Amino acid sequence: MDTNREATRREISPPVAFIGTFIGGMILSGILGHPDLPLSGSFERTIGIAGMLLGAGLLFSAVRLFRDAGVDPWRGAPDLIADGVYGRSRNPMILGMGIIYLGAAIFADSMITLLLIAPLFFVLQNEVIEPEETDMQTRFGDRYRAYKEDVRRWI
């Protein structure tokens, strides 16, 4: 694989990608007008807030595991972390950000923003997650292979 392409892939920041996609979706909604979600206003807000809180809880649980191990969660771990939420999902930070995004899009009543999560996850899968998993396979070998067999990517 081309090392420049590999380096470029790793420069995509999931938090920036989520925020940028959300803002882009809201701008598109404003320009194009957007169909409302088929939910009532108060139910929409309740579901949106619940989603944002659930996602934040998941995200912060994952970040806390890295911090407890003395590792910057945005730079990668020197050792395989497989406890806590990482025992249930191989990507709890991205999953948490995705749930926050969905909650915020529902809260904002933006169908366009809501639908943009599909291409966003496609990009993250190909440009962040797969290269990261390849790197972890190289670094941790059989331990990571066993972890992948035991723990699902998302839930």
N, C-alpha and C positions, 0 to 999 in steps of 0.2 A: 504494500500500500504506500502511496506517496506520503512522505512524512509531512510535507507542507499541508496537504489536505487533512491529515490526521490532526495537526496542530490547529488548523482552522476549525475543525469540528469541535474541539475541546474549548474553544473560546466562546461558544454559545452559552450564555448564562441563563439557566432556567427561570430565575426570578425576573430577569429583564425581559425574557421572551413572553412570560405570562403577562406582565404589566404592559408591555408594548402591544401585544395582541389585544388585550382588553381595551386599551385606549384607542387602538385602531378600529376595533369593532364599534366602540361608542361613537367615534367620528363618522364612520360609515353609516351608522344608524341615524345620526343627525343629518347627514347629507342626503341619504336615500329615503329617509323615513323608514320606519320599521314596523312590521306587524307585531302586535302585542302578543305576549305569551298567553295561552288559554287558561289563565288562572285569575282569581279575583285578587285585587290589590293587597288586602291584608294577608291572605294566604301566601301570596307571592313574597311579600316581605318576610313573613315568618319562615318560609322555606329557605329564602335567601340568607337570612341571618343564621339559621341553624346550619346551613351548609358552610358558611364562612367560619363559624365557631368550630364545627367538626374538623374542617380542613386545617384550621390554625392549631387545634389540639394535636392532630397527627403530625403536622410539620414541626411544632415545637418539641414534641416527644422525640422525634428523630434527631433534631438539632441538639437536644439535651444529651442524648447518648454520645454524640461526637464530643461535645464539650466535656462531659464526665470522663471521657477517655483522653482528654487533653489535646484534642485535634480540632483544627479549623474545619467545620463541616463543608465549606465551599472549596477546599483544596484537596480533599480525599484523605483516606485513612492509611496510616502505615501498617495497620493490621485489620483483619476482617472483623467487622462488627455484625454480629448475628443475633444479638439479644433484643429484648423489648419489641418495638414495632418492626425491627429488621428481622425478627423471627416469623413475621406474618407477610411482609412485603419486601421485595428487594429494592424498591424505590419509594419509600414512604414520604420523602421530602417532595418529590415531584407529584406524587399522588395527593399529598396535602395541598400543594399549590393548585392542583387541578380542581380539587373540591372547593377551595376558596374561590377560584375563578368561576366555577359553575354557580356557586351561591351568589356571588356578586352580579353575575349576568342575569340571574333570575330576579334578584332584588332590583336591578336596574330595568327590568322588563325589556330586555334587548335580545330579540330572537337572533339577530345577526351576530352579536357578540357571543351568544350561547353556541351557535353553530360553528364559530371559528375555532372552538376547542378541538375539533376533529383534525384539521390540518396542523394545528399547533402540536398535538400529540404525535402526529406523523413525523414532523420535523424533529421533535425531541427524541423520539424513538430512534430515528436514523442518524441524527447528528450528535446526540449526547449519550443516550443509554447504551446503544450497541457498542460504540467505541469504548465507553467506560467498562462495559462487561468484558470486552476483549482484553483491556488492560488488566482488569482484576483477575481474569483467567491466567494471564501471563504471570502476574505477581504472586498469586496465592495458589495456583495449580489445583491439585486434587481437593484441597479444602474448599475452594470456590466452586468447583464442579459439584461437590456433594451439597453445598449450600444451595446452588441452583436447582438441584433435584428435589430438595426438601422445601424450598420457599418459592412461592409464586412471584412473578414479576410485580403484579399489582395487588390483588387481594385473593 
